[in-house]
Amino acid sequence: MKLIVGLGNPDKKYQNTRHNLGSNVLIQFIKTRYNSSLLPKKNLNAQIFETGQGTDKIIFAISSDYMNDSGISVLKLSQFYKVSPSDIYIIHDDLDLLIGEYRVQFDRGSAGHNGIKSIIENLKTQQFHRIRIGIGKPINNISTEEYVLQPFSKPESDIIKSLIPKIIKEIEKILGP
C-alpha cells in the first residue's frame, strides 16, 4: 500500500500559486490517469482518491489543512490506512530547485519547507519519499512567504506545463506495473 500526497493550501485564492504546485500536479494526475477526482474525508483532514486493493492499494490525497499543518492530515492518513512512512510520497514545491527542475528523494530534512517540517514533526521521521518540484527563489526583495503565494508568470507557467509530464512519469514509476 502506498500513500501519495500533494501539498498545497485549501482556499481557492491559493489554487494557482507556487505553493499549490504539489496538489495541482496530483489533481492533474488523477484526472489524466483515472478520469476521476478527489473526494472529501473530513475525519482525515483530506480529500482522497483510492485505487487498487489490499497491499496494491494506492491512496492519493491532498490535505484540507493549510500547508504549515500538512503533517496532521498525513499522520491521520498513515494511521487510518496503516501506511508506513517508507511508503509515503509527498509531492511539493521547492525553493532550492530552479523552475523546471525536480528531484525524487528519500529521507531528507525539511530544508525550511514548513509543510515538510510539519510532516516530519507529526510522523516523527523524515524517512519518506519526496518529489520536489522547483519553483526558484524570490527576486526583487520580496519575502519567501509572498513569493510562494504568488501565481507563476506566463513563461514560468509554460516551463511547469512542460515539466508535468515528467512528474507524471515519476508517479507512474511509483505505482509500478
N, C-alpha and C positions, 0 to 999 in steps of 0.2 A: 504494500500500500504506500502511496505517495501523496504528499500534500504540496500543492504548488500555489503560492500566494503572490499576488501582485499588489505592491504597496501604492498608496495614494491617500488623498483626503476625500471624505464623503460628499461634501456640499457641491452643488452644481457649479458654483463660482470657481472651483478648483479643477473642474473636469479636464480642461485642456492645458493645464500648467505643466511645467517641467517635473514637478514633484509627483504628478499623477502618471508619469510615463509607465511605471510598472503595472498599475491597474489597467491602463489603457491597452497595453500590449496583451495582457491576459484576456481582456474582454474581446479584443480582435481575434485572438487565437481561438477562443471558444466559438465565436460566430463563424469563423472560417472553417475550422475542423469539424465542428459538431452541429452547425447551424442552430445554435441554442444560445441561451443567456443564463446569467446567474440569478438565483432566487434568494430572497432574504431569509436568514436564520437568526432571528433576534436573540435567542438564547446563546448563540455562539459569537455574537457581535460581528456578523459577517454576511456576505452574500456568497452563495456557493453553487457549484455545478459538480455533480458526481457522475462518473462513468466507470464501467467495469464492476467486477465482483471479487469478494474475498481478498486475497493477497494481491490481486491485479487491479484493485480499485484505485482510482485516482480522484482526489478531491481538489478542485480548483476553487480558490477563494479570494475575496477582496474584503479587507477589514471595513467595518462600518464605523470604527473608531478613527480619530484623527491620526495622522502619520506618527506623531510622537508617542502615541499609545498603541501602536500596532501589535506590540507584544502580547497585549491582553487577549486579543482575538486569536493570535497564533497559538498561544498556550491553550486556550479553550478548545480550539480545533484539534490540536495534537492530543489533548487528553480525551476528548469525545470520541475521536476516531482511532485512538491508540496508535498514533504515528510517532515513531522515534525521531528525534532531531535530525539524525543522519538521513532520513527520508523526507526532509522538508527542503523545499526550493523556494527562495524568495527572489522575486523579480523587482528591481528598484532602480531609480535614478542614482547617478553617481557623479559628484563634482570633480573627482580626481581623474576622470576619463574625458577625453575630448568628445565633442558631439560626433557621432558616427562610429565610436569605438565601443566595444563591450568585452566583458570577461565573465567566464564561468569559473567560479572558485568555491572552495570548501574550507571551513574552519579559519575564518578571518575575523579580525576585530571590526568595530563599527566605523572606524576612520572618521568619526564625528557625525555620521548619519544617524539622526535621532530615532528614526523608525527601526533601524537595525539595532541601535543601542537598547531600545525598548524590548526587542525580541530576545536579545542576549540576556538582559536582566530577567525577563519572565521565564525563559526556558532554562536559565542558569547554565547555559553553554553557548559557545559560538560554533559548535560542530554541526552546522547545517550548510546547505548549498546556497549559493547566490549567483544570480545573473545580474551583473552590474552593467547598467546602460549609461554611457557617458552623456552628460549634459553640459560639460565645460564649466569654467569658473566665471564668476561675475566680473565685469569690467566697468569702468566709469564710476568707481567708488560706491556702487550700490551694495547693500547688505546681502549676505547669503540668503537670509530669510526672504527678502524681497525678490531676489533673483529666482529662487526655486518656485515661487508662487506666480511667476510670470509665464505667459504662453511663449512658445518658440516663435522666432521670427520666420518669415516665409522661407528664406534659404535654409535655416536650421530645420524647419519642418520637412523640407524636401529631403534633407540628409536622413532624418529619422525615418521617413517613409521608406527610403531605400534600404535602411538597416533592418526594419521589422521582419522581412522575410528570413534574414539570417537568424534573428532571435527565435522566430517560429521553428526553424530547423533545429535549434538547440533544445527547444521544448519537446519537439518530436523525438530527439535522441533520448531525452529523459524518460519518455513514455515507453520506449523500446519497440520491439517488433509488433 
